[in-house]
Amino acid sequence: MTAPGTDTGTSTLSSVTREDLKDIATGAAILGTGGGGDPYVGRLLADVALAQHGPVRITPLGELPDDAVVVAVGVIGAPTIGLEKIQGAEEVTDAVKALDAALPHPVTHIVCTEIGGGNSMVPIVAAARLGLPLVDADGMGRAFPELQMLTPGLLGISATPLGLADEKGNTLVLRSPQNDWAEHIARAVAVSMGCTASYAMYPMAGADARAAYIPGTLSWAHRLGRLHRRSRSDHRDVPAVIAAELDGRVVFRGKVTGVERRTVGGFVRGRAVLAGAGDPAERFEIEFQNENLVARYDGRIVATVPDLICVVESDGGAPITTENLGYGMRASVLVAPSDPRWRTERGLSLVGPRYFGYDLDYVPFEHR
Amino acid sequence: MTAPGTDTGTSTLSSVTREDLKDIATGAAILGTGGGGDPYVGRLLADVALAQHGPVRITPLGELPDDAVVVAVGVIGAPTIGLEKIQGAEEVTDAVKALDAALPHPVTHIVCTEIGGGNSMVPIVAAARLGLPLVDADGMGRAFPELQMLTPGLLGISATPLGLADEKGNTLVLRSPQNDWAEHIARAVAVSMGCTASYAMYPMAGADARAAYIPGTLSWAHRLGRLHRRSRSDHRDVPAVIAAELDGRVVFRGKVTGVERRTVGGFVRGRAVLAGAGDPAERFEIEFQNENLVARYDGRIVATVPDLICVVESDGGAPITTENLGYGMRASVLVAPSDPRWRTERGLSLVGPRYFGYDLDYVPFEHR
């Protein structure tokens, strides 16, 4: 994940057009490790916004002016609900406007909190509607379920003031001394707003943003999506191509034989069980909280957060988000390394398996 | 309730001193109909604030300047929790400051949302610590459990922007197009903050406040508390004296034989059962949601919201809030008319028995 592979090349986006959306959405849905919300719904929103307002300019992370005011935009809640209660374009900009009104200087740039499913599309909606440039970066290099799990938090940058908005016109601005309290309260608000809401958070100066975010991840999602599309056209083994591109590997190919999923506490939590494609007695299990957290093969752990655990269709390689997992799907599971910041002690305290309640130490998947 | 009785006289407060607190707290706890939170805890907070900052000036409602900026202050949550997680003085002023920062003009006056238990004391804390005058008025003339149940709402005045704060330094400002949404979201926030939080809400101009609030209720609580104290010293039948003063009557004297109480959804909900003092076969029941909602004598309804249903100790007449009801207490139940605004069709749509889920029409207790 640190160095783009040869297959994708190194091209970077200078703007986001309607034509780019599909590739970005696909790439981000793969990197989203099951989370970030349905990319199809997000893409429709972004497509309408770009049709109305034209392409969105892209600012490379390293070119942000020191005095830029950068805010991270997305949707908080349970992706299962997001399939039925689709966020409105209005609520996305309402969240930014609510935060903007509470800041000493106007917002100048939008950035993605996470490269993941719908949450890679929502910042495009905000940027297009507000006429602001989008930064080619994100705060996770993948998707994580909670809002304190951003790389700026590793540098002690506050998630707040934080704007939240829903489709009914409710807005609020939250200030918390600790990012985990911001998550706790914002999650409760999102549940009360109907289990999803739009946010704008981590307002920071350009100088801070350059150090805090992971550069180039929007372009990278775009290239990954393009690679995905082309290797499907060429009838290649898409899961294997994608895994190689991510410096990872395909760890299982099988059929989904069971999905437990419940919407609880503003998340979708549950597990998927797969039986082997060759040998149905082989059992593969994935536990998730919005995103895939832990993967087991016949009871033995194969990978855990923060490493990427991605589920894609075996035939064609389309990424499958946790709310879309269904019985009978033929699926392949890839694992890949996370951004190295998450593999540090500080990173693991925020997003390691113990944070999610597992009594086990993180071991990089390539050492298992 | 519309005209103070002869026993209390018509004296009005020009300031609140430490010596006034006990009488105000007692009077407000009676008018609080079981709700508003423990008056003892609130009184201790107010006593410290007055000791540190001196007496609080009182502004009669009718003397508010047109351009005053008036905000209503109190605590939202379950009073059961308020007994253990006592609100800090800091969080009370944090809520006002958070709201103040979101308003075009600075806050000039504090007012009580409700004359009820601890929530008659919390605004004194805010006024003392911020050096602002307190308006001799409130928005209920009693206590109700939800924040859209204020007389300003009857005039279409918005509860928001609304500031919320907790003891951990979390603050937020909420804006809602509808007051019932503000209640729904603020309640969820209060639960996430630990089941109680301090608020500042209904910011409005003095000209609006003069029309929107119920005048003189702080003085009235003070006079009621003084009457209570004196009639106890004089060994009078305190429940009967208080009931007469409220234009109401004592409807039951008995012993608490059962209390069901659960903290749910940011409220304390439940029921108390009393057996007759003379005939233990007589059964009296009170259902509550923070405040007492419905009273039944042998299954027959005696009174419902918005009329006042007050429980006091039979011996001495000390008011008993719903979180303090306990087995074996000898208690008397008084009922009294609410402010006439609540007995209108519009008032009943906000606070009548149907709002609280009872399939029955409101009938003034004096016609039952």
Contacts between the chains, C-beta under 8 A, distances in Angstrom:
chain1	res1	chain2	res2	distance
A	98	B	175	7.5
A	102	B	102	7.4
A	102	B	173	7.6
A	168	B	177	7.0
A	168	B	178	8.0
A	168	B	181	6.4
A	169	B	176	7.3
A	169	B	177	4.3
A	170	B	174	7.2
A	170	B	175	7.1
A	170	B	176	4.8
A	170	B	177	7.3
A	170	B	181	5.5
A	170	B	182	7.9
A	170	B	185	6.0
A	171	B	174	7.6
A	171	B	175	5.0
A	172	B	172	5.2
A	172	B	173	6.3
A	172	B	174	4.2
A	172	B	175	6.9
A	172	B	185	7.3
A	173	B	102	7.7
A	173	B	172	6.2
A	173	B	173	5.2
A	174	B	170	7.2
A	174	B	171	7.6
A	174	B	172	4.2
A	175	B	98	7.5
A	175	B	170	7.1
A	175	B	171	5.1
A	175	B	172	6.8
A	176	B	169	7.3
A	176	B	170	4.8
A	177	B	168	7.0
A	177	B	169	4.3
A	177	B	170	7.2
A	178	B	168	7.9
A	181	B	168	6.3
A	181	B	170	5.5
A	182	B	170	7.9
A	184	B	192	5.7
A	185	B	170	6.0
A	185	B	172	7.3
A	185	B	189	6.1
A	185	B	192	4.9
A	185	B	193	6.7
A	187	B	192	7.5
A	188	B	188	4.8
A	188	B	189	6.2
A	188	B	191	6.5
A	188	B	192	3.4
A	189	B	185	6.1
A	189	B	188	6.2
A	189	B	189	6.1
A	189	B	192	7.7
A	191	B	188	6.5
A	192	B	184	5.7
A	192	B	185	4.8
A	192	B	187	7.5
A	192	B	188	3.4
A	192	B	189	7.7
A	193	B	185	6.7
